[in-house]
Amino acid sequence: MITFLARITHQKGPRYFLDAAVEVLKEFPKARFVVAGSGDLFGEVIEHVARMKLSAKFHFTGFLRGSEIDRIWAMTDVYVMPSVSEPFGITPLEAVQAGVPVIISKQSGVAEVMPNAIKVDFWRTDQLAKEICRLLH
C-alpha cells in the first residue's frame, strides 16, 4: 500500500502521485494507493482516478486524525509526499516515526532535515514511480 496523506491541494502534488501510480501498477498490479486528506482538489482527484479507470486501486479516506492516522501508517508500505511547494511538512516525520519509508520532493523544506529520505523532483513522476517500485521490491 502506497499512501499520500496531506491536504488535497495543488501545493501538495496529488496529481503527481496519481501519475506515478499508473507506472507503479505496470510493475505491481496488486498495489493499492491511499489518498488520505481533504481539500479543494479532492473531487477533482477522485474524478481523475475514475477517468483513468483505476478506482479499484485507490482508497479515499477523507480527513483523518489521531488513531485513524496510526492505522494508516500500520498498513502503509511506502509514504509519498510529492509537494510542489512545502515550507516544511510534518507527515514524512510521522511516517518515519511509524517505521514507514518515505519518498519526498526535493522542493520540500523537510528534505533539508531528512538526509536519508529518498528525494525526487516532484515533476519527475517516472523517477517517483521507480523509487516506489524499488522500495516495494
N, CA, C and O atoms as a MOPAC input file, in Angstrom:
PM7 MOZYME 1SCF
protein

 N      0.84100 1    -1.16900 1     0.00000 1
 C      0.00000 1     0.00000 1     0.00000 1
 C      0.88900 1     1.23600 1     0.00000 1
 O      1.81600 1     1.36000 1     0.80000 1
 N      0.58500 1     2.13300 1    -0.90700 1
 C      1.33900 1     3.36500 1    -1.06400 1
 C      0.40500 1     4.50200 1    -0.66200 1
 O     -0.71600 1     4.59700 1    -1.16100 1
 N      0.86700 1     5.35400 1     0.23400 1
 C     -0.00200 1     6.36300 1     0.84000 1
 C      0.43500 1     7.78300 1     0.52600 1
 O      1.61900 1     8.12000 1     0.53900 1
 N     -0.56800 1     8.59700 1     0.24500 1
 C     -0.44300 1    10.05600 1     0.14500 1
 C     -1.33300 1    10.58900 1     1.25100 1
 O     -2.55100 1    10.42700 1     1.18800 1
 N     -0.75400 1    11.22100 1     2.26300 1
 C     -1.51900 1    11.76800 1     3.37200 1
 C     -1.18500 1    13.24600 1     3.48300 1
 O     -0.10000 1    13.62500 1     3.92400 1
 N     -2.13900 1    14.07300 1     3.07300 1
 C     -1.91100 1    15.52700 1     3.07000 1
 C     -3.21100 1    16.22100 1     2.68000 1
 O     -4.20200 1    15.57700 1     2.33500 1
 N     -3.18300 1    17.53600 1     2.74300 1
 C     -4.29800 1    18.29400 1     2.16900 1
 C     -4.30500 1    18.03100 1     0.67100 1
 O     -3.25000 1    17.97200 1     0.04000 1
 N     -5.48200 1    17.87400 1     0.11100 1
 C     -5.59400 1    17.59500 1    -1.31900 1
 C     -5.66700 1    18.94400 1    -2.04000 1
 O     -6.74200 1    19.41700 1    -2.40800 1
 N     -4.49800 1    19.54100 1    -2.22900 1
 C     -4.36500 1    20.84000 1    -2.88700 1
 C     -3.21000 1    20.76600 1    -3.88100 1
 O     -2.37900 1    19.86100 1    -3.81400 1
 N     -3.16700 1    21.71700 1    -4.79200 1
 C     -2.08500 1    21.74600 1    -5.78000 1
 C     -0.71700 1    21.73000 1    -5.10500 1
 O      0.19200 1    21.03200 1    -5.55400 1
 N     -0.57200 1    22.48500 1    -4.04500 1
 C      0.71000 1    22.60700 1    -3.33300 1
 C      1.27400 1    21.25100 1    -2.91200 1
 O      2.49000 1    21.06100 1    -2.89800 1
 N      0.40500 1    20.32200 1    -2.57300 1
 C      0.85500 1    19.01900 1    -2.06800 1
 C      1.16000 1    18.01300 1    -3.17800 1
 O      1.74600 1    16.96600 1    -2.90400 1
 N      0.77700 1    18.30300 1    -4.42300 1
 C      1.14700 1    17.46400 1    -5.56100 1
 C      0.38300 1    16.16200 1    -5.73700 1
 O      0.98800 1    15.17200 1    -6.14700 1
 N     -0.92800 1    16.10900 1    -5.44800 1
 C     -1.62800 1    14.83200 1    -5.60200 1
 C     -1.63300 1    14.29400 1    -7.03100 1
 O     -1.61500 1    13.08000 1    -7.23100 1
 N     -1.65700 1    15.17900 1    -8.02500 1
 C     -1.66800 1    14.70000 1    -9.42200 1
 C     -0.38500 1    13.95300 1    -9.75700 1
 O     -0.41000 1    13.01300 1   -10.55200 1
 N      0.72800 1    14.34900 1    -9.17000 1
 C      1.98900 1    13.65600 1    -9.41100 1
 C      1.95100 1    12.25500 1    -8.78600 1
 O      2.51500 1    11.30500 1    -9.33000 1
 N      1.28500 1    12.14700 1    -7.65000 1
 C      1.08600 1    10.84700 1    -7.00500 1
 C      0.26200 1     9.93400 1    -7.92400 1
 O      0.59600 1     8.76300 1    -8.10400 1
 N     -0.80200 1    10.47200 1    -8.49600 1
 C     -1.65100 1     9.68500 1    -9.39900 1
 C     -0.88300 1     9.24200 1   -10.63300 1
 O     -0.98700 1     8.08900 1   -11.04900 1
 N     -0.11600 1    10.14600 1   -11.21800 1
 C      0.65200 1     9.80900 1   -12.42100 1
 C      1.69300 1     8.73200 1   -12.13300 1
 O      1.91200 1     7.84400 1   -12.95800 1
 N      2.32900 1     8.80300 1   -10.97900 1
 C      3.31200 1     7.78200 1   -10.60600 1
 C      2.61400 1     6.44300 1   -10.38100 1
 O      3.16700 1     5.39400 1   -10.71300 1
 N      1.41000 1     6.47000 1    -9.82300 1
 C      0.66400 1     5.23200 1    -9.56100 1
 C      0.43300 1     4.43500 1   -10.83600 1
 O      0.52200 1     3.20700 1   -10.83100 1
 N      0.14000 1     5.12400 1   -11.91300 1
 C     -0.07400 1     4.44900 1   -13.20000 1
 C      1.15000 1     3.61500 1   -13.55900 1
 O      1.01900 1     2.47400 1   -14.00000 1
 N      2.32300 1     4.17500 1   -13.37200 1
 C      3.56400 1     3.46600 1   -13.70000 1
 C      3.83700 1     2.33100 1   -12.71600 1
 O      4.27700 1     1.25400 1   -13.11800 1
 N      3.58100 1     2.56400 1   -11.44700 1
 C      3.80900 1     1.52300 1   -10.43300 1
 C      2.93500 1     0.30600 1   -10.72700 1
 O      3.38300 1    -0.83300 1   -10.59200 1
 N      1.69700 1     0.54900 1   -11.12700 1
 C      0.76900 1    -0.55700 1   -11.38200 1
 C      1.21400 1    -1.44800 1   -12.54100 1
 O      0.79800 1    -2.60500 1   -12.61400 1
 N      2.03600 1    -0.94500 1   -13.43400 1
 C      2.57200 1    -1.77400 1   -14.51300 1
 C      3.47900 1    -2.86100 1   -13.96100 1
 O      3.52200 1    -3.97100 1   -14.49100 1
 N      4.20400 1    -2.54100 1   -12.89400 1
 C      5.12900 1    -3.49800 1   -12.28600 1
 C      4.50400 1    -4.23900 1   -11.10000 1
 O      4.84300 1    -5.39000 1   -10.82200 1
 N      3.58800 1    -3.55900 1   -10.41000 1
 C      2.92700 1    -4.12800 1    -9.23300 1
 C      1.41900 1    -3.99700 1    -9.39200 1
 O      0.81200 1    -3.12000 1    -8.77800 1
 N      0.80000 1    -4.85300 1   -10.20600 1
 C     -0.63100 1    -4.71500 1   -10.48300 1
 C     -1.52900 1    -4.90700 1    -9.26100 1
 O     -2.69400 1    -4.51100 1    -9.29000 1
 N     -1.01500 1    -5.50100 1    -8.20500 1
 C     -1.81500 1    -5.68200 1    -6.98600 1
 C     -1.63800 1    -4.53600 1    -5.99200 1
 O     -2.23000 1    -4.56100 1    -4.91200 1
 N     -0.84200 1    -3.54500 1    -6.33700 1
 C     -0.62100 1    -2.40600 1    -5.43900 1
 C     -1.92800 1    -1.66600 1    -5.19300 1
 O     -2.81300 1    -1.63400 1    -6.04800 1
 N     -2.03100 1    -1.07400 1    -4.01000 1
 C     -3.16800 1    -0.24000 1    -3.64600 1
 C     -2.62600 1     1.11300 1    -3.20400 1
 O     -1.54300 1     1.21400 1    -2.62800 1
 N     -3.40000 1     2.13800 1    -3.48700 1
 C     -3.00000 1     3.50900 1    -3.19700 1
 C     -4.04200 1     4.16400 1    -2.30400 1
 O     -5.24300 1     4.06100 1    -2.55000 1
 N     -3.56900 1     4.83300 1    -1.27400 1
 C     -4.45300 1     5.54100 1    -0.35600 1
 C     -4.21400 1     7.02800 1    -0.52200 1
 O     -3.07500 1     7.49700 1    -0.50600 1
 N     -5.29900 1     7.75900 1    -0.68000 1
 C     -5.25700 1     9.21900 1    -0.67500 1
 C     -6.02000 1     9.63000 1     0.57800 1
 O     -7.24700 1     9.54500 1     0.63100 1
 N     -5.27800 1    10.07400 1     1.57800 1
 C     -5.86400 1    10.45500 1     2.86000 1
 C     -5.76900 1    11.96400 1     3.02900 1
 O     -4.68600 1    12.54500 1     2.96900 1
 N     -6.90300 1    12.57500 1     3.23700 1
 C     -6.94700 1    14.01700 1     3.43900 1
 C     -8.14200 1    14.61400 1     2.73700 1
 O     -8.92900 1    13.91200 1     2.10200 1
 N     -8.26200 1    15.91000 1     2.86100 1
 C     -9.33500 1    16.64300 1     2.19800 1
 C     -8.74300 1    17.94800 1     1.67200 1
 O     -7.63700 1    18.33700 1     2.04800 1
 N     -9.47700 1    18.60200 1     0.81700 1
 C     -9.00200 1    19.86400 1     0.27700 1
 C     -9.73200 1    20.21500 1    -1.00200 1
 O    -10.60500 1    19.47400 1    -1.45400 1
 N     -9.37400 1    21.33900 1    -1.57800 1
 C    -10.11600 1    21.86300 1    -2.72600 1
 C    -10.00300 1    21.00100 1    -3.98000 1
 O    -10.83100 1    21.14700 1    -4.87900 1
 N     -9.02500 1    20.11500 1    -4.08000 1
 C     -8.89400 1    19.24000 1    -5.24900 1
 C     -9.41300 1    17.82800 1    -4.99600 1
 O     -9.23800 1    16.94800 1    -5.83800 1
 N    -10.04100 1    17.60300 1    -3.85900 1
 C    -10.49000 1    16.25500 1    -3.50400 1
 C    -11.37900 1    15.65100 1    -4.60000 1
 O    -11.10600 1    14.55300 1    -5.08400 1
 N    -12.42500 1    16.35800 1    -4.98300 1
 C    -13.33400 1    15.85300 1    -6.01800 1
 C    -12.64800 1    15.66500 1    -7.35300 1
 O    -12.90200 1    14.68600 1    -8.05500 1
 N    -11.77800 1    16.59800 1    -7.70800 1
 C    -11.05700 1    16.51200 1    -8.97900 1
 C    -10.13900 1    15.29500 1    -9.01100 1
 O    -10.02500 1    14.63100 1   -10.04100 1
 N     -9.49000 1    15.00100 1    -7.89700 1
 C     -8.59900 1    13.84100 1    -7.82800 1
 C     -9.40300 1    12.54700 1    -7.97500 1
 O     -8.97800 1    11.63300 1    -8.68200 1
 N    -10.55100 1    12.46400 1    -7.31700 1
 C    -11.40300 1    11.27900 1    -7.44200 1
 C    -11.85200 1    11.11000 1    -8.89400 1
 O    -11.83000 1    10.00100 1    -9.43000 1
 N    -12.25500 1    12.20500 1    -9.52300 1
 C    -12.68900 1    12.14300 1   -10.92200 1
 C    -11.54900 1    11.71500 1   -11.83600 1
 O    -11.76000 1    10.95000 1   -12.77800 1
 N    -10.34500 1    12.20200 1   -11.56600 1
 C     -9.18200 1    11.83600 1   -12.38500 1
 C     -8.90600 1    10.33300 1   -12.28400 1
 O     -8.62800 1     9.68200 1   -13.29100 1
 N     -8.98100 1     9.79200 1   -11.08400 1
 C     -8.78200 1     8.35400 1   -10.88400 1
 C     -9.85200 1     7.57400 1   -11.64300 1
 O     -9.55500 1     6.55600 1   -12.26900 1
 N    -11.08100 1     8.04400 1   -11.58800 1
 C    -12.17300 1     7.36500 1   -12.30800 1
 C    -11.94000 1     7.40900 1   -13.81900 1
 O    -12.15700 1     6.41200 1   -14.50700 1
 N    -11.49800 1     8.56000 1   -14.33800 1
 C    -11.20800 1     8.67200 1   -15.77600 1
 C    -10.08500 1     7.72800 1   -16.19300 1
 O    -10.09000 1     7.20700 1   -17.30800 1
 N     -9.12600 1     7.51000 1   -15.30100 1
 C     -8.01600 1     6.60500 1   -15.58800 1
 C     -8.42500 1     5.13900 1   -15.43200 1
 O     -7.64100 1     4.23300 1   -15.71500 1
 N     -9.68100 1     4.91400 1   -14.97200 1
 C    -10.21300 1     3.56400 1   -14.74000 1
 C     -9.39900 1     2.79900 1   -13.69900 1
 O     -9.13200 1     1.60500 1   -13.84100 1
 N     -9.01100 1     3.53400 1   -12.63200 1
 C     -8.21500 1     2.93800 1   -11.56000 1
 C     -8.92400 1     2.98600 1   -10.20800 1
 O     -8.28200 1     2.83400 1    -9.16900 1
 N    -10.21800 1     3.19300 1   -10.21200 1
 C    -10.95100 1     3.33300 1    -8.95000 1
 C    -10.76600 1     2.13900 1    -8.02600 1
 O    -10.74100 1     2.30800 1    -6.80700 1
 N    -10.63800 1     0.94700 1    -8.57000 1
 C    -10.47500 1    -0.25000 1    -7.74400 1
 C     -9.11900 1    -0.28800 1    -7.04600 1
 O     -8.93800 1    -1.04800 1    -6.09500 1
 N     -8.17800 1     0.50900 1    -7.49800 1
 C     -6.82300 1     0.51800 1    -6.92900 1
 C     -6.62600 1     1.61900 1    -5.88600 1
 O     -5.61700 1     1.63600 1    -5.18100 1
 N     -7.58800 1     2.53600 1    -5.79100 1
 C     -7.45900 1     3.69300 1    -4.90700 1
 C     -8.49200 1     3.67300 1    -3.79300 1
 O     -9.63400 1     3.25500 1    -3.98600 1
 N     -8.06700 1     4.12900 1    -2.63500 1
 C     -8.94600 1     4.28100 1    -1.47700 1
 C     -8.83400 1     5.73400 1    -1.02300 1
 O     -7.73300 1     6.23100 1    -0.78500 1
 N     -9.96000 1     6.40500 1    -0.90400 1
 C    -10.01200 1     7.79200 1    -0.46600 1
 C    -10.62300 1     7.82300 1     0.92700 1
 O    -11.77600 1     7.43400 1     1.11400 1
 N     -9.86000 1     8.28200 1     1.89300 1
 C    -10.31000 1     8.22800 1     3.28600 1
 C    -10.94500 1     9.52200 1     3.76000 1
 O    -11.68500 1     9.52200 1     4.74400 1
 N    -10.66800 1    10.62500 1     3.07800 1
 C    -11.05800 1    11.92000 1     3.62900 1
 C    -10.09300 1    12.30400 1     4.74500 1
 O     -9.03500 1    11.69400 1     4.90200 1
 N    -10.46400 1    13.30800 1     5.50900 1
 C     -9.61300 1    13.81300 1     6.58800 1
 C     -9.50200 1    12.77900 1     7.70900 1
 O    -10.50400 1    12.20000 1     8.13000 1
 N     -8.28200 1    12.55100 1     8.18700 1
 C     -8.03400 1    11.60700 1     9.28100 1
 C     -7.38600 1    12.32600 1    10.45300 1
 O     -6.76500 1    13.37900 1    10.30000 1
 N     -7.54600 1    11.73000 1    11.62500 1
 C     -6.86800 1    12.27800 1    12.80500 1
 C     -6.54800 1    11.15400 1    13.78700 1
 O     -7.16300 1    10.08800 1    13.76300 1
 N     -5.57100 1    11.42000 1    14.64900 1
 C     -5.23400 1    10.52900 1    15.76000 1
 C     -5.02900 1     9.08200 1    15.39400 1
 O     -4.17400 1     8.74200 1    14.57700 1
 N     -5.83500 1     8.22600 1    16.01700 1
 C     -5.68000 1     6.77200 1    15.84000 1
 C     -5.96100 1     6.33500 1    14.40600 1
 O     -5.45700 1     5.30100 1    13.96800 1
 N     -6.76300 1     7.11300 1    13.66500 1
 C     -7.01700 1     6.78500 1    12.25500 1
 C     -5.71900 1     6.88300 1    11.45300 1
 O     -5.45500 1     6.05100 1    10.58400 1
 N     -4.92200 1     7.89300 1    11.74600 1
 C     -3.63100 1     8.05800 1    11.06700 1
 C     -2.69400 1     6.92100 1    11.46500 1
 O     -1.97900 1     6.37800 1    10.62200 1
 N     -2.69600 1     6.56400 1    12.73400 1
 C     -1.85800 1     5.45300 1    13.19400 1
 C     -2.19700 1     4.16600 1    12.44600 1
 O     -1.30100 1     3.40500 1    12.08100 1
 N     -3.48500 1     3.91900 1    12.21700 1
 C     -3.90400 1     2.71400 1    11.48200 1
 C     -3.41000 1     2.75300 1    10.03900 1
 O     -2.99800 1     1.72900 1     9.49400 1
 N     -3.45100 1     3.92900 1     9.42300 1
 C     -2.94800 1     4.06100 1     8.04800 1
 C     -1.45900 1     3.74600 1     8.00600 1
 O     -1.00500 1     2.99200 1     7.14600 1
 N     -0.69200 1     4.32700 1     8.94100 1
 C      0.75800 1     4.05800 1     8.95200 1
 C      1.02500 1     2.57600 1     9.12300 1
 O      1.95100 1     2.04500 1     8.51000 1
 N      0.23200 1     1.89500 1     9.94400 1
 C      0.45100 1     0.46400 1    10.18300 1
 C      0.24200 1    -0.37300 1     8.92200 1
 O      0.79000 1    -1.47000 1     8.80800 1
 N     -0.54200 1     0.13500 1     7.98300 1
 C     -0.82600 1    -0.60800 1     6.74600 1
 C      0.02700 1    -0.14400 1     5.56700 1
 O      0.02000 1    -0.78700 1     4.51700 1
 N      0.74900 1     0.94200 1     5.71600 1
 C      1.46300 1     1.57000 1     4.60700 1
 C      2.84500 1     0.95800 1     4.39300 1
 O      3.60600 1     0.75400 1     5.33900 1
 N      3.15300 1     0.67100 1     3.12500 1
 C      4.48000 1     0.17600 1     2.76000 1
 C      5.40400 1     1.31200 1     2.34600 1
 O      6.60900 1     1.26200 1     2.59600 1
 N      4.83800 1     2.34300 1     1.71000 1
 C      5.62100 1     3.49200 1     1.24500 1
 C      4.75800 1     4.74100 1     1.40000 1
 O      3.58600 1     4.74900 1     1.02300 1
 N      5.35200 1     5.79600 1     1.96000 1
 C      4.67200 1     7.08900 1     2.04400 1
 C      5.29200 1     8.02000 1     1.00700 1
 O      6.51400 1     8.09600 1     0.88000 1
 N      4.44000 1     8.72600 1     0.26800 1
 C      4.90700 1     9.62500 1    -0.79100 1
 C      4.38500 1    11.04100 1    -0.52900 1
 O      3.19200 1    11.24400 1    -0.30200 1
 N      5.29400 1    12.00800 1    -0.56600 1
 C      4.93200 1    13.41400 1    -0.44300 1
 C      5.56300 1    14.17400 1    -1.62200 1
 O      6.67700 1    14.68500 1    -1.50900 1
 N      4.84100 1    14.24400 1    -2.75700 1
 C      5.39800 1    14.89700 1    -3.95300 1
 C      5.07500 1    16.39200 1    -4.01600 1
 O      4.65200 1    16.89200 1    -5.05900 1
 N      5.27300 1    17.10100 1    -2.91200 1
 C      4.87000 1    18.50300 1    -2.82100 1
 C      5.55600 1    19.39100 1    -3.84300 1
 O      6.75400 1    19.27800 1    -4.10200 1
 N      4.75800 1    20.27500 1    -4.41200 1
 C      5.25600 1    21.28200 1    -5.34700 1
 C      5.99500 1    22.36400 1    -4.56300 1
 O      7.06700 1    22.81800 1    -4.96400 1
 N      5.41400 1    22.75800 1    -3.46200 1
 C      5.97200 1    23.78500 1    -2.59800 1
 C      5.54500 1    23.46300 1    -1.17700 1
 O      4.35200 1    23.44100 1    -0.87600 1
 N      6.49000 1    23.22000 1    -0.32000 1
 C      6.17800 1    22.79600 1     1.04500 1
 C      7.17400 1    23.44900 1     1.99700 1
 O      8.35300 1    23.09400 1     1.99800 1
 N      6.71300 1    24.39800 1     2.80300 1
 C      7.64500 1    25.04100 1     3.73500 1
 C      8.33500 1    24.03800 1     4.65600 1
 O      9.52600 1    24.17100 1     4.93900 1
 N      7.59600 1    23.04100 1     5.12200 1
 C      8.22400 1    22.00500 1     5.93200 1
 C      7.57500 1    20.66400 1     5.64700 1
 O      8.11500 1    19.89400 1     4.85200 1
 N      6.45400 1    20.35100 1     6.24900 1
 C      5.78100 1    19.07200 1     6.03500 1
 C      6.09400 1    18.09300 1     7.14300 1
 O      7.18600 1    17.52800 1     7.18800 1
 N      5.16400 1    17.89400 1     8.01800 1
 C      5.38900 1    17.03500 1     9.18300 1
 C      5.07600 1    15.56400 1     8.92100 1
 O      5.59200 1    14.69000 1     9.61700 1
 N      4.23700 1    15.28300 1     7.92700 1
 C      3.83400 1    13.88600 1     7.71500 1
 C      4.99800 1    12.94600 1     7.38300 1
 O      4.94700 1    11.78300 1     7.78400 1
 N      6.03200 1    13.38300 1     6.68000 1
 C      7.15300 1    12.44400 1     6.47400 1
 C      7.82000 1    12.05200 1     7.79900 1
 O      8.26200 1    10.91500 1     7.96400 1
 N      7.88800 1    12.98700 1     8.72500 1
 C      8.47100 1    12.67400 1    10.03700 1
 C      7.58800 1    11.68200 1    10.78700 1
 O      8.09100 1    10.76800 1    11.44100 1
 N      6.27500 1    11.86400 1    10.69200 1
 C      5.34400 1    10.92600 1    11.33000 1
 C      5.47700 1     9.53200 1    10.70500 1
 O      5.45200 1     8.52400 1    11.41100 1
 N      5.61800 1     9.48500 1     9.38200 1
 C      5.76500 1     8.19500 1     8.69800 1
 C      7.03600 1     7.48500 1     9.15400 1
 O      7.00700 1     6.29200 1     9.45600 1
 N      8.13500 1     8.20100 1     9.20400 1
 C      9.40300 1     7.61300 1     9.63900 1
 C      9.28000 1     7.11700 1    11.07900 1
 O      9.75700 1     6.03300 1    11.41500 1
 N      8.64000 1     7.91500 1    11.91900 1
 C      8.44200 1     7.50400 1    13.31500 1
 C      7.65200 1     6.19400 1    13.39100 1
 O      7.85600 1     5.39100 1    14.30100 1
 N      6.75200 1     5.98700 1    12.43200 1
 C      5.95400 1     4.75800 1    12.38700 1
 C      6.67400 1     3.62400 1    11.65900 1
 O      6.12300 1     2.53300 1    11.51400 1
 N      7.89900 1     3.87500 1    11.20100 1
 C      8.67300 1     2.83800 1    10.52700 1
 C      8.36600 1     2.69700 1     9.04500 1
 O      8.67200 1     1.66500 1     8.44700 1
 N      7.76800 1     3.71600 1     8.44600 1
 C      7.38900 1     3.68200 1     7.03500 1
 C      8.44000 1     4.42000 1     6.20700 1
 O      8.76700 1     5.56400 1     6.52400 1
 N      8.97600 1     3.79900 1     5.15800 1
 C      9.91000 1     4.51200 1     4.28500 1
 C      9.20100 1     5.64200 1     3.54700 1
 O      8.03000 1     5.52300 1     3.18600 1
 N      9.91900 1     6.73200 1     3.32700 1
 C      9.31400 1     7.90600 1     2.69700 1
 C     10.05000 1     8.30800 1     1.43300 1
 O     11.26100 1     8.13200 1     1.29700 1
 N      9.26700 1     8.85500 1     0.51200 1
 C      9.79900 1     9.49900 1    -0.68000 1
 C      9.21200 1    10.90100 1    -0.66100 1
 O      7.99400 1    11.07300 1    -0.60500 1
 N     10.07900 1    11.89500 1    -0.70700 1
 C      9.63000 1    13.28100 1    -0.63600 1
 C     10.19500 1    14.06900 1    -1.81800 1
 O     11.16200 1    13.65900 1    -2.45900 1
 N      9.56900 1    15.19900 1    -2.08200 1
 C     10.07800 1    16.02500 1    -3.16400 1
 C     11.28700 1    16.82900 1    -2.67300 1
 O     11.36500 1    17.22300 1    -1.51000 1
 N     12.20700 1    17.05300 1    -3.57800 1
 C     13.37000 1    17.87800 1    -3.27000 1
 C     12.95700 1    19.30200 1    -2.94300 1
 O     13.72200 1    20.04400 1    -2.32600 1
 N     11.75100 1    19.69300 1    -3.35200 1
 C     11.27500 1    21.04600 1    -3.16800 1
 C     10.65700 1    21.27600 1    -1.78100 1
 O     10.23700 1    22.39200 1    -1.47900 1
 N     10.59600 1    20.26100 1    -0.95500 1
 C     10.00800 1    20.41900 1     0.37500 1
 C     11.06800 1    20.85400 1     1.37500 1
 O     12.23300 1    20.47000 1     1.27400 1
 N     10.65200 1    21.64900 1     2.32800 1
 C     11.57000 1    22.10800 1     3.36700 1
 C     12.08700 1    20.96300 1     4.22100 1
 O     13.22800 1    21.00100 1     4.68200 1
 N     11.26200 1    19.94500 1     4.43800 1
 C     11.66900 1    18.81700 1     5.27300 1
 C     12.82000 1    18.03400 1     4.64100 1
 O     13.52000 1    17.30100 1     5.34000 1
 N     13.02300 1    18.17900 1     3.33900 1
 C     14.13400 1    17.48500 1     2.67100 1
 C     15.47900 1    17.87900 1     3.28500 1
 O     16.42800 1    17.09400 1     3.27700 1
 N     15.55000 1    19.09900 1     3.81500 1
 C     16.80100 1    19.57100 1     4.40800 1
 C     17.14400 1    18.87100 1     5.71300 1
 O     18.31600 1    18.78700 1     6.07900 1
 N     16.13900 1    18.36800 1     6.42100 1
 C     16.39400 1    17.74100 1     7.71800 1
 C     16.23800 1    16.22100 1     7.67600 1
 O     16.34300 1    15.55500 1     8.70600 1
 N     15.98700 1    15.67700 1     6.49000 1
 C     15.85700 1    14.22800 1     6.34300 1
 C     16.88400 1    13.72500 1     5.33400 1
 O     16.53100 1    13.38600 1     4.20400 1
 N     18.14100 1    13.67400 1     5.73100 1
 C     19.19200 1    13.30300 1     4.77200 1
 C     19.04600 1    11.89800 1     4.20100 1
 O     19.54600 1    11.63000 1     3.10900 1
 N     18.37600 1    10.99600 1     4.91100 1
 C     18.25900 1     9.61800 1     4.44200 1
 C     16.97600 1     9.32800 1     3.69000 1
 O     16.77700 1     8.21200 1     3.21100 1
 N     16.11000 1    10.30900 1     3.58200 1
 C     14.87200 1    10.09800 1     2.81700 1
 C     15.19400 1    10.08200 1     1.33000 1
 O     16.14000 1    10.72800 1     0.87900 1
 N     14.40900 1     9.34700 1     0.58900 1
 C     14.55100 1     9.34900 1    -0.86900 1
 C     13.91200 1    10.64200 1    -1.37100 1
 O     12.79000 1    10.97700 1    -0.99100 1
 N     14.62500 1    11.35400 1    -2.21600 1
 C     14.14800 1    12.64500 1    -2.70700 1
 C     14.12200 1    12.65300 1    -4.23300 1
 O     15.06500 1    12.21000 1    -4.88900 1
 N     13.02200 1    13.16600 1    -4.78000 1
 C     12.89000 1    13.30900 1    -6.22200 1
 C     12.28100 1    14.67100 1    -6.52700 1
 O     11.60000 1    15.25300 1    -5.68200 1
 N     12.52300 1    15.17600 1    -7.72400 1
 C     11.82700 1    16.37900 1    -8.16500 1
 C     10.36400 1    16.01800 1    -8.36300 1
 O     10.06100 1    14.99600 1    -8.97800 1
 N      9.45400 1    16.83600 1    -7.85200 1
 C      8.03100 1    16.48300 1    -7.85600 1
 C      7.49700 1    16.18400 1    -9.24300 1
 O      6.60000 1    15.35200 1    -9.38100 1
 N      8.01300 1    16.82900 1   -10.26800 1
 C      7.50400 1    16.64400 1   -11.63000 1
 C      8.04800 1    15.38400 1   -12.29600 1
 O      7.57500 1    15.01100 1   -13.37000 1
 N      9.02200 1    14.72500 1   -11.69200 1
 C      9.62700 1    13.51400 1   -12.25100 1
 C      8.85700 1    12.27900 1   -11.80400 1
 O      9.34600 1    11.47800 1   -11.00800 1
 N      7.65000 1    12.14200 1   -12.32700 1
 C      6.80400 1    11.02300 1   -11.89900 1
 C      7.39500 1     9.67600 1   -12.29900 1
 O      7.13300 1     8.66600 1   -11.64400 1
 N      8.18500 1     9.65100 1   -13.36300 1
 C      8.86000 1     8.41500 1   -13.74200 1
 C      9.85400 1     8.00200 1   -12.66500 1
 O      9.94700 1     6.82400 1   -12.31800 1
 N     10.59600 1     8.97300 1   -12.13600 1
 C     11.55900 1     8.69200 1   -11.06500 1
 C     10.82800 1     8.33900 1    -9.76700 1
 O     11.25900 1     7.45300 1    -9.02900 1
 N      9.73600 1     9.02700 1    -9.49500 1
 C      8.93700 1     8.73300 1    -8.31100 1
 C      8.44000 1     7.28600 1    -8.36300 1
 O      8.54900 1     6.55000 1    -7.38300 1
 N      7.89900 1     6.89100 1    -9.50500 1
 C      7.41500 1     5.51700 1    -9.67600 1
 C      8.55700 1     4.51100 1    -9.51900 1
 O      8.38500 1     3.46800 1    -8.88800 1
 N      9.70000 1     4.81700 1   -10.08300 1
 C     10.86500 1     3.93400 1    -9.98900 1
 C     11.27300 1     3.72600 1    -8.52300 1
 O     11.58500 1     2.60900 1    -8.11000 1
 N     11.26700 1     4.80200 1    -7.75500 1
 C     11.65000 1     4.70800 1    -6.34000 1
 C     10.59900 1     3.94900 1    -5.53300 1
 O     10.95000 1     3.18500 1    -4.63400 1
 N      9.32800 1     4.14300 1    -5.83700 1
 C      8.26900 1     3.38500 1    -5.16000 1
 C      8.47700 1     1.89400 1    -5.43800 1
 O      8.44500 1     1.07500 1    -4.52000 1
 N      8.68800 1     1.55400 1    -6.69200 1
 C      8.89100 1     0.14500 1    -7.07000 1
 C     10.12800 1    -0.43700 1    -6.38300 1
 O     10.11400 1    -1.57700 1    -5.91800 1
 N     11.17600 1     0.34800 1    -6.32800 1
 C     12.40200 1    -0.12800 1    -5.68000 1
 C     12.12300 1    -0.47200 1    -4.20800 1
 O     12.58100 1    -1.50100 1    -3.71200 1
 N     11.38400 1     0.37500 1    -3.52800 1
 C     11.05500 1     0.11000 1    -2.13100 1
 C     10.12300 1    -1.10000 1    -1.99300 1
 O     10.25300 1    -1.88300 1    -1.05200 1
 N      9.19900 1    -1.24400 1    -2.91800 1
 C      8.28400 1    -2.38900 1    -2.84500 1
 C      9.02000 1    -3.71000 1    -3.07100 1
 O      8.67300 1    -4.73900 1    -2.49100 1
 N     10.04400 1    -3.65900 1    -3.92600 1
 C     10.84200 1    -4.87200 1    -4.14500 1
 C     11.56700 1    -5.22000 1    -2.85100 1
 O     12.30100 1    -6.20800 1    -2.80100 1

